[in-house]
Amino acid sequence: MKTFPFLSLLFSLFFFSQSAGAASNLEFEGAWIAEAPPRSKVLVAYMEIKNSGDEVAKIVSASSGSFKRITFHQTQQKGEMATMQHSDALIIPANGKLVLEAGSHHIMLFEPVKKLTGGDQVNFDFTLENGETIKLTVPVKKQGTQDSQNTDHSKHMHH
Ligand SMILES: [Cu+2]
């Protein structure tokens, strides 16, 4: 397991939500938001979500005070063209994981309420199909740093 400093924070949030009565089996790793070009109104979040439970988990919505609208997308390559399809939910298989990364599943973050740059932190609330909510704090990182290759979203069609 990677030992990013913020993981300990994530774990404490995870266990807090457990002790608060939620029974989520989800664990988030390596979550980050790609810093966008100066005038961009769209940012993208990537992460890995692990499900240690025996039932499939579905995250049906995400919200954050830092963005006006958040949706789930999946990039699909059709020949030379990359198109994005809207997903109603992030589906994490039982005893499995969902990887959100460039060219695949990702979380679209529309209209940041203020400019976000590397080092900023964004708080999210994820809502599961069963009504549970999970809080997650995700760091913003500059493009071009170790984890952030190949995140150019400008070629995609947004809808
Ligand atoms: Cu997208």
Residues whose N, C-alpha, C, O or C-beta is under 5 A from the ligand:
A	BS01	CU	H73 M84 M108
